[in-house]
Amino acid sequence: MCARRQHHIGTEQWYECSEPSDDPVITCFLAPEWMNLAEETWLCSDALKSEDKRWRSSYGEDSY
């Protein structure tokens, strides 16, 4: 993960990147204007977790 500069949004850590990550466990989005970052700056993190998936002990059938 790129680590130019770190930001905290809520309880999660985000990193400034010049492009989104190809890694499927990394979530990225273009930084909003109100953050006053350079144009085309992406914020990326691997810390996001679904509340539903954190507390469920099993999942429905997902095979083909």
PDB file of N, CA, C, O and CB in Angstrom:
ATOM      1  N   MET A   1       0.855  -1.171   0.000  1.00  0.00           N
ATOM      2  CA  MET A   1       0.000   0.000   0.000  1.00  0.00           C
ATOM      3  C   MET A   1       0.897   1.229   0.000  1.00  0.00           C
ATOM      4  O   MET A   1       1.929   1.261   0.671  1.00  0.00           O
ATOM      5  CB  MET A   1      -0.971   0.001   1.224  1.00  0.00           C
ATOM      6  N   CYS A   2       0.495   2.227  -0.752  1.00  0.00           N
ATOM      7  CA  CYS A   2       1.265   3.466  -0.768  1.00  0.00           C
ATOM      8  C   CYS A   2       1.095   4.169   0.575  1.00  0.00           C
ATOM      9  O   CYS A   2       0.030   4.097   1.187  1.00  0.00           O
ATOM     10  CB  CYS A   2       0.817   4.390  -1.942  1.00  0.00           C
ATOM     11  N   ALA A   3       2.102   4.818   1.012  1.00  0.00           N
ATOM     12  CA  ALA A   3       2.025   5.475   2.320  1.00  0.00           C
ATOM     13  C   ALA A   3       2.656   6.861   2.271  1.00  0.00           C
ATOM     14  O   ALA A   3       3.589   7.165   3.014  1.00  0.00           O
ATOM     15  CB  ALA A   3       2.717   4.620   3.393  1.00  0.00           C
ATOM     16  N   ARG A   4       2.124   7.692   1.379  1.00  0.00           N
ATOM     17  CA  ARG A   4       2.661   9.057   1.300  1.00  0.00           C
ATOM     18  C   ARG A   4       2.353   9.833   2.568  1.00  0.00           C
ATOM     19  O   ARG A   4       3.253  10.397   3.191  1.00  0.00           O
ATOM     20  CB  ARG A   4       2.088   9.794   0.081  1.00  0.00           C
ATOM     21  N   ARG A   5       1.108   9.863   2.941  1.00  0.00           N
ATOM     22  CA  ARG A   5       0.676  10.565   4.139  1.00  0.00           C
ATOM     23  C   ARG A   5      -0.503   9.820   4.727  1.00  0.00           C
ATOM     24  O   ARG A   5      -1.343   9.295   3.995  1.00  0.00           O
ATOM     25  CB  ARG A   5       0.307  12.043   3.832  1.00  0.00           C
ATOM     26  N   GLN A   6      -0.567   9.773   6.026  1.00  0.00           N
ATOM     27  CA  GLN A   6      -1.636   9.037   6.709  1.00  0.00           C
ATOM     28  C   GLN A   6      -2.703  10.003   7.203  1.00  0.00           C
ATOM     29  O   GLN A   6      -2.390  11.105   7.654  1.00  0.00           O
ATOM     30  CB  GLN A   6      -1.069   8.212   7.889  1.00  0.00           C
ATOM     31  N   HIS A   7      -3.984   9.583   7.118  1.00  0.00           N
ATOM     32  CA  HIS A   7      -5.113  10.365   7.615  1.00  0.00           C
ATOM     33  C   HIS A   7      -5.979   9.449   8.464  1.00  0.00           C
ATOM     34  O   HIS A   7      -6.012   8.238   8.245  1.00  0.00           O
ATOM     35  CB  HIS A   7      -5.939  10.996   6.441  1.00  0.00           C
ATOM     36  N   HIS A   8      -6.671  10.020   9.419  1.00  0.00           N
ATOM     37  CA  HIS A   8      -7.632   9.262  10.228  1.00  0.00           C
ATOM     38  C   HIS A   8      -9.029   9.767   9.883  1.00  0.00           C
ATOM     39  O   HIS A   8      -9.314  10.961   9.976  1.00  0.00           O
ATOM     40  CB  HIS A   8      -7.336   9.411  11.775  1.00  0.00           C
ATOM     41  N   ILE A   9      -9.889   8.845   9.486  1.00  0.00           N
ATOM     42  CA  ILE A   9     -11.292   9.149   9.220  1.00  0.00           C
ATOM     43  C   ILE A   9     -12.085   8.220  10.120  1.00  0.00           C
ATOM     44  O   ILE A   9     -12.108   7.007   9.911  1.00  0.00           O
ATOM     45  CB  ILE A   9     -11.675   8.966   7.682  1.00  0.00           C
ATOM     46  N   GLY A  10     -12.725   8.785  11.105  1.00  0.00           N
ATOM     47  CA  GLY A  10     -13.374   7.948  12.113  1.00  0.00           C
ATOM     48  C   GLY A  10     -12.288   7.198  12.872  1.00  0.00           C
ATOM     49  O   GLY A  10     -11.349   7.806  13.384  1.00  0.00           O
ATOM     50  N   THR A  11     -12.416   5.901  12.940  1.00  0.00           N
ATOM     51  CA  THR A  11     -11.407   5.095  13.635  1.00  0.00           C
ATOM     52  C   THR A  11     -10.458   4.400  12.664  1.00  0.00           C
ATOM     53  O   THR A  11      -9.587   3.641  13.088  1.00  0.00           O
ATOM     54  CB  THR A  11     -12.084   4.057  14.518  1.00  0.00           C
ATOM     55  N   GLU A  12     -10.617   4.649  11.377  1.00  0.00           N
ATOM     56  CA  GLU A  12      -9.804   3.970  10.359  1.00  0.00           C
ATOM     57  C   GLU A  12      -8.636   4.838   9.901  1.00  0.00           C
ATOM     58  O   GLU A  12      -8.726   6.065   9.900  1.00  0.00           O
ATOM     59  CB  GLU A  12     -10.670   3.591   9.155  1.00  0.00           C
ATOM     60  N   GLN A  13      -7.533   4.183   9.510  1.00  0.00           N
ATOM     61  CA  GLN A  13      -6.382   4.873   8.947  1.00  0.00           C
ATOM     62  C   GLN A  13      -6.455   4.795   7.429  1.00  0.00           C
ATOM     63  O   GLN A  13      -6.717   3.733   6.864  1.00  0.00           O
ATOM     64  CB  GLN A  13      -5.054   4.266   9.471  1.00  0.00           C
ATOM     65  N   TRP A  14      -6.222   5.919   6.780  1.00  0.00           N
ATOM     66  CA  TRP A  14      -6.242   6.012   5.329  1.00  0.00           C
ATOM     67  C   TRP A  14      -4.922   6.573   4.863  1.00  0.00           C
ATOM     68  O   TRP A  14      -4.285   7.349   5.575  1.00  0.00           O
ATOM     69  CB  TRP A  14      -7.415   6.884   4.836  1.00  0.00           C
ATOM     70  N   TYR A  15      -4.499   6.182   3.656  1.00  0.00           N
ATOM     71  CA  TYR A  15      -3.231   6.638   3.106  1.00  0.00           C
ATOM     72  C   TYR A  15      -3.450   7.312   1.764  1.00  0.00           C
ATOM     73  O   TYR A  15      -4.250   6.851   0.950  1.00  0.00           O
ATOM     74  CB  TYR A  15      -2.250   5.470   2.963  1.00  0.00           C
ATOM     75  N   GLU A  16      -2.729   8.418   1.536  1.00  0.00           N
ATOM     76  CA  GLU A  16      -2.795   9.108   0.251  1.00  0.00           C
ATOM     77  C   GLU A  16      -2.061   8.279  -0.790  1.00  0.00           C
ATOM     78  O   GLU A  16      -0.951   7.802  -0.554  1.00  0.00           O
ATOM     79  CB  GLU A  16      -2.188  10.538   0.348  1.00  0.00           C
ATOM     80  N   CYS A  17      -2.690   8.113  -1.936  1.00  0.00           N
ATOM     81  CA  CYS A  17      -2.086   7.361  -3.032  1.00  0.00           C
ATOM     82  C   CYS A  17      -2.291   8.124  -4.336  1.00  0.00           C
ATOM     83  O   CYS A  17      -3.212   8.933  -4.450  1.00  0.00           O
ATOM     84  CB  CYS A  17      -2.690   5.931  -3.128  1.00  0.00           C
ATOM     85  N   SER A  18      -1.441   7.866  -5.308  1.00  0.00           N
ATOM     86  CA  SER A  18      -1.576   8.526  -6.605  1.00  0.00           C
ATOM     87  C   SER A  18      -2.531   7.762  -7.520  1.00  0.00           C
ATOM     88  O   SER A  18      -2.973   8.293  -8.539  1.00  0.00           O
ATOM     89  CB  SER A  18      -0.207   8.665  -7.275  1.00  0.00           C
ATOM     90  N   GLU A  19      -2.848   6.517  -7.161  1.00  0.00           N
ATOM     91  CA  GLU A  19      -3.793   5.705  -7.938  1.00  0.00           C
ATOM     92  C   GLU A  19      -4.404   4.661  -7.017  1.00  0.00           C
ATOM     93  O   GLU A  19      -3.831   4.353  -5.971  1.00  0.00           O
ATOM     94  CB  GLU A  19      -3.091   5.024  -9.163  1.00  0.00           C
ATOM     95  N   PRO A  20      -5.559   4.108  -7.386  1.00  0.00           N
ATOM     96  CA  PRO A  20      -6.183   3.081  -6.537  1.00  0.00           C
ATOM     97  C   PRO A  20      -5.373   1.791  -6.571  1.00  0.00           C
ATOM     98  O   PRO A  20      -4.651   1.523  -7.531  1.00  0.00           O
ATOM     99  CB  PRO A  20      -7.633   2.806  -6.991  1.00  0.00           C
ATOM    100  N   SER A  21      -5.499   1.007  -5.525  1.00  0.00           N
ATOM    101  CA  SER A  21      -4.786  -0.264  -5.423  1.00  0.00           C
ATOM    102  C   SER A  21      -5.469  -1.351  -6.245  1.00  0.00           C
ATOM    103  O   SER A  21      -6.690  -1.340  -6.405  1.00  0.00           O
ATOM    104  CB  SER A  21      -4.684  -0.700  -3.963  1.00  0.00           C
ATOM    105  N   ASP A  22      -4.678  -2.289  -6.764  1.00  0.00           N
ATOM    106  CA  ASP A  22      -5.215  -3.454  -7.458  1.00  0.00           C
ATOM    107  C   ASP A  22      -5.590  -4.569  -6.479  1.00  0.00           C
ATOM    108  O   ASP A  22      -6.259  -5.530  -6.859  1.00  0.00           O
ATOM    109  CB  ASP A  22      -4.201  -3.972  -8.475  1.00  0.00           C
ATOM    110  N   ASP A  23      -5.169  -4.443  -5.243  1.00  0.00           N
ATOM    111  CA  ASP A  23      -5.422  -5.460  -4.220  1.00  0.00           C
ATOM    112  C   ASP A  23      -6.906  -5.433  -3.835  1.00  0.00           C
ATOM    113  O   ASP A  23      -7.417  -4.378  -3.458  1.00  0.00           O
ATOM    114  CB  ASP A  23      -4.519  -5.224  -2.962  1.00  0.00           C
ATOM    115  N   PRO A  24      -7.605  -6.565  -3.922  1.00  0.00           N
ATOM    116  CA  PRO A  24      -9.052  -6.588  -3.629  1.00  0.00           C
ATOM    117  C   PRO A  24      -9.404  -6.333  -2.162  1.00  0.00           C
ATOM    118  O   PRO A  24     -10.564  -6.043  -1.869  1.00  0.00           O
ATOM    119  CB  PRO A  24      -9.619  -7.914  -4.036  1.00  0.00           C
ATOM    120  N   VAL A  25      -8.456  -6.430  -1.234  1.00  0.00           N
ATOM    121  CA  VAL A  25      -8.770  -6.152   0.169  1.00  0.00           C
ATOM    122  C   VAL A  25      -8.532  -4.694   0.539  1.00  0.00           C
ATOM    123  O   VAL A  25      -8.806  -4.288   1.668  1.00  0.00           O
ATOM    124  CB  VAL A  25      -7.945  -7.045   1.070  1.00  0.00           C
ATOM    125  N   ILE A  26      -8.029  -3.912  -0.396  1.00  0.00           N
ATOM    126  CA  ILE A  26      -7.796  -2.485  -0.175  1.00  0.00           C
ATOM    127  C   ILE A  26      -8.968  -1.694  -0.759  1.00  0.00           C
ATOM    128  O   ILE A  26      -9.343  -1.904  -1.912  1.00  0.00           O
ATOM    129  CB  ILE A  26      -6.443  -2.030  -0.815  1.00  0.00           C
ATOM    130  N   THR A  27      -9.537  -0.799   0.021  1.00  0.00           N
ATOM    131  CA  THR A  27     -10.614   0.066  -0.434  1.00  0.00           C
ATOM    132  C   THR A  27     -10.042   1.449  -0.710  1.00  0.00           C
ATOM    133  O   THR A  27      -9.342   2.016   0.129  1.00  0.00           O
ATOM    134  CB  THR A  27     -11.762   0.135   0.613  1.00  0.00           C
ATOM    135  N   CYS A  28     -10.341   1.992  -1.889  1.00  0.00           N
ATOM    136  CA  CYS A  28      -9.839   3.315  -2.263  1.00  0.00           C
ATOM    137  C   CYS A  28     -10.973   4.183  -2.810  1.00  0.00           C
ATOM    138  O   CYS A  28     -11.929   3.681  -3.401  1.00  0.00           O
ATOM    139  CB  CYS A  28      -8.707   3.191  -3.308  1.00  0.00           C
ATOM    140  N   PHE A  29     -10.848   5.475  -2.605  1.00  0.00           N
ATOM    141  CA  PHE A  29     -11.768   6.428  -3.222  1.00  0.00           C
ATOM    142  C   PHE A  29     -11.024   7.730  -3.461  1.00  0.00           C
ATOM    143  O   PHE A  29     -10.050   8.040  -2.775  1.00  0.00           O
ATOM    144  CB  PHE A  29     -13.029   6.661  -2.333  1.00  0.00           C
ATOM    145  N   LEU A  30     -11.501   8.496  -4.452  1.00  0.00           N
ATOM    146  CA  LEU A  30     -10.901   9.805  -4.713  1.00  0.00           C
ATOM    147  C   LEU A  30     -11.194  10.731  -3.537  1.00  0.00           C
ATOM    148  O   LEU A  30     -12.325  10.793  -3.054  1.00  0.00           O
ATOM    149  CB  LEU A  30     -11.439  10.415  -6.045  1.00  0.00           C
ATOM    150  N   ALA A  31     -10.181  11.441  -3.086  1.00  0.00           N
ATOM    151  CA  ALA A  31     -10.343  12.346  -1.950  1.00  0.00           C
ATOM    152  C   ALA A  31     -11.318  13.464  -2.306  1.00  0.00           C
ATOM    153  O   ALA A  31     -11.227  14.038  -3.391  1.00  0.00           O
ATOM    154  CB  ALA A  31      -8.980  12.936  -1.521  1.00  0.00           C
ATOM    155  N   PRO A  32     -12.247  13.780  -1.411  1.00  0.00           N
ATOM    156  CA  PRO A  32     -13.189  14.871  -1.672  1.00  0.00           C
ATOM    157  C   PRO A  32     -12.481  16.227  -1.577  1.00  0.00           C
ATOM    158  O   PRO A  32     -11.443  16.358  -0.928  1.00  0.00           O
ATOM    159  CB  PRO A  32     -14.375  14.812  -0.677  1.00  0.00           C
ATOM    160  N   GLU A  33     -13.065  17.228  -2.238  1.00  0.00           N
ATOM    161  CA  GLU A  33     -12.483  18.583  -2.252  1.00  0.00           C
ATOM    162  C   GLU A  33     -12.265  19.146  -0.856  1.00  0.00           C
ATOM    163  O   GLU A  33     -11.267  19.824  -0.610  1.00  0.00           O
ATOM    164  CB  GLU A  33     -13.377  19.525  -3.034  1.00  0.00           C
ATOM    165  N   TRP A  34     -13.197  18.871   0.070  1.00  0.00           N
ATOM    166  CA  TRP A  34     -13.106  19.460   1.408  1.00  0.00           C
ATOM    167  C   TRP A  34     -11.854  19.025   2.172  1.00  0.00           C
ATOM    168  O   TRP A  34     -11.512  19.641   3.182  1.00  0.00           O
ATOM    169  CB  TRP A  34     -14.333  19.094   2.208  1.00  0.00           C
ATOM    170  N   MET A  35     -11.167  17.981   1.714  1.00  0.00           N
ATOM    171  CA  MET A  35      -9.931  17.547   2.380  1.00  0.00           C
ATOM    172  C   MET A  35      -8.734  18.390   1.945  1.00  0.00           C
ATOM    173  O   MET A  35      -7.662  18.303   2.544  1.00  0.00           O
ATOM    174  CB  MET A  35      -9.657  16.067   2.082  1.00  0.00           C
ATOM    175  N   ASN A  36      -8.918  19.213   0.896  1.00  0.00           N
ATOM    176  CA  ASN A  36      -7.861  20.099   0.401  1.00  0.00           C
ATOM    177  C   ASN A  36      -6.570  19.359   0.058  1.00  0.00           C
ATOM    178  O   ASN A  36      -5.475  19.846   0.341  1.00  0.00           O
ATOM    179  CB  ASN A  36      -7.569  21.163   1.427  1.00  0.00           C
ATOM    180  N   LEU A  37      -6.705  18.182  -0.551  1.00  0.00           N
ATOM    181  CA  LEU A  37      -5.541  17.427  -1.016  1.00  0.00           C
ATOM    182  C   LEU A  37      -5.339  17.717  -2.498  1.00  0.00           C
ATOM    183  O   LEU A  37      -6.201  18.318  -3.139  1.00  0.00           O
ATOM    184  CB  LEU A  37      -5.720  15.892  -0.765  1.00  0.00           C
ATOM    185  N   ALA A  38      -4.218  17.297  -3.035  1.00  0.00           N
ATOM    186  CA  ALA A  38      -3.946  17.508  -4.458  1.00  0.00           C
ATOM    187  C   ALA A  38      -5.021  16.822  -5.299  1.00  0.00           C
ATOM    188  O   ALA A  38      -5.609  15.823  -4.883  1.00  0.00           O
ATOM    189  CB  ALA A  38      -2.538  16.973  -4.834  1.00  0.00           C
ATOM    190  N   GLU A  39      -5.271  17.377  -6.494  1.00  0.00           N
ATOM    191  CA  GLU A  39      -6.235  16.760  -7.401  1.00  0.00           C
ATOM    192  C   GLU A  39      -5.808  15.339  -7.722  1.00  0.00           C
ATOM    193  O   GLU A  39      -4.615  15.039  -7.772  1.00  0.00           O
ATOM    194  CB  GLU A  39      -6.379  17.584  -8.695  1.00  0.00           C
ATOM    195  N   GLU A  40      -6.788  14.459  -7.942  1.00  0.00           N
ATOM    196  CA  GLU A  40      -6.538  13.050  -8.286  1.00  0.00           C
ATOM    197  C   GLU A  40      -5.819  12.279  -7.176  1.00  0.00           C
ATOM    198  O   GLU A  40      -5.127  11.301  -7.458  1.00  0.00           O
ATOM    199  CB  GLU A  40      -5.719  12.971  -9.559  1.00  0.00           C
ATOM    200  N   THR A  41      -5.971  12.705  -5.918  1.00  0.00           N
ATOM    201  CA  THR A  41      -5.412  11.956  -4.789  1.00  0.00           C
ATOM    202  C   THR A  41      -6.421  10.902  -4.363  1.00  0.00           C
ATOM    203  O   THR A  41      -7.601  11.197  -4.175  1.00  0.00           O
ATOM    204  CB  THR A  41      -5.056  12.904  -3.595  1.00  0.00           C
ATOM    205  N   TRP A  42      -5.949   9.675  -4.213  1.00  0.00           N
ATOM    206  CA  TRP A  42      -6.792   8.574  -3.755  1.00  0.00           C
ATOM    207  C   TRP A  42      -6.501   8.324  -2.284  1.00  0.00           C
ATOM    208  O   TRP A  42      -5.356   8.438  -1.848  1.00  0.00           O
ATOM    209  CB  TRP A  42      -6.551   7.283  -4.600  1.00  0.00           C
ATOM    210  N   LEU A  43      -7.526   7.985  -1.518  1.00  0.00           N
ATOM    211  CA  LEU A  43      -7.369   7.561  -0.132  1.00  0.00           C
ATOM    212  C   LEU A  43      -7.641   6.069  -0.096  1.00  0.00           C
ATOM    213  O   LEU A  43      -8.672   5.605  -0.583  1.00  0.00           O
ATOM    214  CB  LEU A  43      -8.329   8.351   0.840  1.00  0.00           C
ATOM    215  N   CYS A  44      -6.708   5.314   0.486  1.00  0.00           N
ATOM    216  CA  CYS A  44      -6.818   3.849   0.498  1.00  0.00           C
ATOM    217  C   CYS A  44      -6.621   3.304   1.910  1.00  0.00           C
ATOM    218  O   CYS A  44      -5.856   3.852   2.703  1.00  0.00           O
ATOM    219  CB  CYS A  44      -5.786   3.219  -0.462  1.00  0.00           C
ATOM    220  N   SER A  45      -7.330   2.212   2.205  1.00  0.00           N
ATOM    221  CA  SER A  45      -7.219   1.558   3.503  1.00  0.00           C
ATOM    222  C   SER A  45      -7.556   0.075   3.370  1.00  0.00           C
ATOM    223  O   SER A  45      -8.338  -0.325   2.508  1.00  0.00           O
ATOM    224  CB  SER A  45      -8.148   2.235   4.537  1.00  0.00           C
ATOM    225  N   ASP A  46      -6.957  -0.720   4.232  1.00  0.00           N
ATOM    226  CA  ASP A  46      -7.295  -2.142   4.290  1.00  0.00           C
ATOM    227  C   ASP A  46      -8.038  -2.452   5.585  1.00  0.00           C
ATOM    228  O   ASP A  46      -8.211  -3.618   5.940  1.00  0.00           O
ATOM    229  CB  ASP A  46      -6.023  -3.012   4.177  1.00  0.00           C
ATOM    230  N   ALA A  47      -8.478  -1.409   6.290  1.00  0.00           N
ATOM    231  CA  ALA A  47      -9.065  -1.590   7.613  1.00  0.00           C
ATOM    232  C   ALA A  47     -10.578  -1.681   7.626  1.00  0.00           C
ATOM    233  O   ALA A  47     -11.160  -1.918   8.685  1.00  0.00           O
ATOM    234  CB  ALA A  47      -8.648  -0.481   8.486  1.00  0.00           C
ATOM    235  N   LEU A  48     -11.241  -1.501   6.487  1.00  0.00           N
ATOM    236  CA  LEU A  48     -12.703  -1.527   6.496  1.00  0.00           C
ATOM    237  C   LEU A  48     -13.233  -2.944   6.674  1.00  0.00           C
ATOM    238  O   LEU A  48     -12.725  -3.895   6.081  1.00  0.00           O
ATOM    239  CB  LEU A  48     -13.250  -0.925   5.205  1.00  0.00           C
ATOM    240  N   LYS A  49     -14.253  -3.061   7.493  1.00  0.00           N
ATOM    241  CA  LYS A  49     -14.858  -4.363   7.749  1.00  0.00           C
ATOM    242  C   LYS A  49     -16.361  -4.190   7.803  1.00  0.00           C
ATOM    243  O   LYS A  49     -16.859  -3.212   8.361  1.00  0.00           O
ATOM    244  CB  LYS A  49     -14.321  -4.990   9.066  1.00  0.00           C
ATOM    245  N   SER A  50     -17.077  -5.123   7.235  1.00  0.00           N
ATOM    246  CA  SER A  50     -18.526  -5.099   7.301  1.00  0.00           C
ATOM    247  C   SER A  50     -18.972  -5.540   8.688  1.00  0.00           C
ATOM    248  O   SER A  50     -18.541  -6.584   9.177  1.00  0.00           O
ATOM    249  CB  SER A  50     -19.145  -6.001   6.210  1.00  0.00           C
ATOM    250  N   GLU A  51     -19.829  -4.752   9.322  1.00  0.00           N
ATOM    251  CA  GLU A  51     -20.345  -5.131  10.638  1.00  0.00           C
ATOM    252  C   GLU A  51     -21.054  -6.485  10.578  1.00  0.00           C
ATOM    253  O   GLU A  51     -20.948  -7.286  11.507  1.00  0.00           O
ATOM    254  CB  GLU A  51     -21.306  -4.052  11.167  1.00  0.00           C
ATOM    255  N   ASP A  52     -21.781  -6.738   9.476  1.00  0.00           N
ATOM    256  CA  ASP A  52     -22.483  -8.005   9.310  1.00  0.00           C
ATOM    257  C   ASP A  52     -21.494  -9.173   9.313  1.00  0.00           C
ATOM    258  O   ASP A  52     -21.753 -10.198   9.943  1.00  0.00           O
ATOM    259  CB  ASP A  52     -23.302  -7.997   8.005  1.00  0.00           C
ATOM    260  N   LYS A  53     -20.388  -9.032   8.629  1.00  0.00           N
ATOM    261  CA  LYS A  53     -19.423 -10.127   8.529  1.00  0.00           C
ATOM    262  C   LYS A  53     -18.580 -10.273   9.785  1.00  0.00           C
ATOM    263  O   LYS A  53     -18.054 -11.353  10.053  1.00  0.00           O
ATOM    264  CB  LYS A  53     -18.519  -9.914   7.338  1.00  0.00           C
ATOM    265  N   ARG A  54     -18.447  -9.224  10.544  1.00  0.00           N
ATOM    266  CA  ARG A  54     -17.660  -9.319  11.773  1.00  0.00           C
ATOM    267  C   ARG A  54     -18.357 -10.159  12.828  1.00  0.00           C
ATOM    268  O   ARG A  54     -17.689 -10.794  13.642  1.00  0.00           O
ATOM    269  CB  ARG A  54     -17.378  -7.936  12.324  1.00  0.00           C
ATOM    270  N   TRP A  55     -19.681 -10.178  12.835  1.00  0.00           N
ATOM    271  CA  TRP A  55     -20.400 -10.826  13.920  1.00  0.00           C
ATOM    272  C   TRP A  55     -21.056 -12.142  13.534  1.00  0.00           C
ATOM    273  O   TRP A  55     -21.457 -12.898  14.419  1.00  0.00           O
ATOM    274  CB  TRP A  55     -21.431  -9.907  14.442  1.00  0.00           C
ATOM    275  N   ARG A  56     -21.181 -12.440  12.264  1.00  0.00           N
ATOM    276  CA  ARG A  56     -21.790 -13.704  11.850  1.00  0.00           C
ATOM    277  C   ARG A  56     -20.753 -14.821  11.909  1.00  0.00           C
ATOM    278  O   ARG A  56     -19.608 -14.630  11.498  1.00  0.00           O
ATOM    279  CB  ARG A  56     -22.384 -13.589  10.421  1.00  0.00           C
ATOM    280  N   SER A  57     -21.146 -15.974  12.415  1.00  0.00           N
ATOM    281  CA  SER A  57     -20.200 -17.092  12.507  1.00  0.00           C
ATOM    282  C   SER A  57     -20.262 -17.983  11.265  1.00  0.00           C
ATOM    283  O   SER A  57     -19.368 -18.803  11.059  1.00  0.00           O
ATOM    284  CB  SER A  57     -20.487 -17.928  13.763  1.00  0.00           C
ATOM    285  N   SER A  58     -21.292 -17.841  10.437  1.00  0.00           N
ATOM    286  CA  SER A  58     -21.379 -18.647   9.224  1.00  0.00           C
ATOM    287  C   SER A  58     -22.070 -17.848   8.129  1.00  0.00           C
ATOM    288  O   SER A  58     -22.743 -16.854   8.400  1.00  0.00           O
ATOM    289  CB  SER A  58     -22.135 -19.968   9.493  1.00  0.00           C
ATOM    290  N   TYR A  59     -21.897 -18.287   6.904  1.00  0.00           N
ATOM    291  CA  TYR A  59     -22.453 -17.598   5.744  1.00  0.00           C
ATOM    292  C   TYR A  59     -23.239 -18.595   4.911  1.00  0.00           C
ATOM    293  O   TYR A  59     -23.020 -19.805   4.975  1.00  0.00           O
ATOM    294  CB  TYR A  59     -21.335 -16.930   4.897  1.00  0.00           C
ATOM    295  N   GLY A  60     -24.147 -18.061   4.140  1.00  0.00           N
ATOM    296  CA  GLY A  60     -24.956 -18.922   3.266  1.00  0.00           C
ATOM    297  C   GLY A  60     -24.111 -19.607   2.203  1.00  0.00           C
ATOM    298  O   GLY A  60     -22.932 -19.294   2.037  1.00  0.00           O
ATOM    299  N   GLU A  61     -24.704 -20.517   1.506  1.00  0.00           N
ATOM    300  CA  GLU A  61     -24.035 -21.262   0.437  1.00  0.00           C
ATOM    301  C   GLU A  61     -23.479 -20.299  -0.600  1.00  0.00           C
ATOM    302  O   GLU A  61     -24.207 -19.447  -1.110  1.00  0.00           O
ATOM    303  CB  GLU A  61     -25.005 -22.264  -0.225  1.00  0.00           C
ATOM    304  N   ASP A  62     -22.181 -20.430  -0.920  1.00  0.00           N
ATOM    305  CA  ASP A  62     -21.594 -19.544  -1.914  1.00  0.00           C
ATOM    306  C   ASP A  62     -20.823 -20.322  -2.995  1.00  0.00           C
ATOM    307  O   ASP A  62     -20.037 -19.737  -3.740  1.00  0.00           O
ATOM    308  CB  ASP A  62     -20.670 -18.542  -1.230  1.00  0.00           C
ATOM    309  N   SER A  63     -21.047 -21.619  -3.073  1.00  0.00           N
ATOM    310  CA  SER A  63     -20.366 -22.399  -4.122  1.00  0.00           C
ATOM    311  C   SER A  63     -21.152 -22.283  -5.417  1.00  0.00           C
ATOM    312  O   SER A  63     -22.288 -21.808  -5.418  1.00  0.00           O
ATOM    313  CB  SER A  63     -20.212 -23.899  -3.707  1.00  0.00           C
ATOM    314  N   TYR A  64     -20.560 -22.708  -6.501  1.00  0.00           N
ATOM    315  CA  TYR A  64     -21.281 -22.591  -7.758  1.00  0.00           C
ATOM    316  C   TYR A  64     -22.103 -23.834  -7.989  1.00  0.00           C
ATOM    317  O   TYR A  64     -22.793 -23.939  -9.003  1.00  0.00           O
ATOM    318  CB  TYR A  64     -20.320 -22.356  -8.927  1.00  0.00           C
TER     319      TYR A  64
END
